Amino acid sequence: MQVSLKTTAKRHKATLHGEIGFVETATLYETAQQIARNPKETQIDWSNLTALHYAGVQVLFALRKSLEEQGYKVQFTEPNPQLYQQLHTFGVWDALIQS
């Protein structure tokens, strides 16, 4: 699992790789806190993420809500097909992309 954050003057880009289980959610949470402390337009690239624990989903929902309350948007790239199927089956994909 890897979470990387790149920040420019105008936006953040968080890239998620591998599997984010319950234990690894702490790293995702720390990244979300960094973004929330310096809010701006944010892209979440999870095209190389293969699994995401429910706790990680909650972190992404909370981050999106926090940024949108401050007038910033969060853009999610297309997840890989395996993850997309899981997200779609449980209604998470539709909920995350609704604005």
Sequence and secondary structure as in RCSB ss.txt:
>XXXX:A:sequence
MQVSLKTTAKRHKATLHGEIGFVETATLYETAQQIARNPKETQIDWSNLTALHYAGVQVLFALRKSLEEQGYKVQ
FTEPNPQLYQQLHTFGVWDALIQS
>XXXX:A:secstr
 EEEEEE SSEEEEEEEEEE TTTHHHHHHHHHHHHHS  EEEEEEEEEEEE HHHHHHHHHHHHHHHHTT  EE
E    HHHHHHHHHTTHHHHHH  
